[in-house]
Amino acid sequence: MKKIEIKEPMWKNRSVGMRENIPKEGVEIRILHRQKDGKLTFPHVYHCSRSLALSSPKKYMLDGKILYMVKIEDLTIIGGLS
């Protein structure tokens, strides 16, 4: 499974963005953003299926690529970060 690390989510709609090359088995997502006290804001490892990503709202980037904006609440928790 492809693993991606997100430095900071999109706060306006509490989502993460993924480019159009999403493998069939989905992706494993880690959100690395930390609060002022050093704790992770989203202390889980998430899974996003290809079907969820492709059904999420799209944003067209200047380079012509598509960015799928998947809400964090729709992701499946598969573990925790340490």
Secondary structure by P-SEA (a helix, b strand, c coil): cbbbbbcccccccccccccccccccbbbbbbccccccccccccbbbbbcaaaaaacbbbbccccbbbbbbbccccccccccc
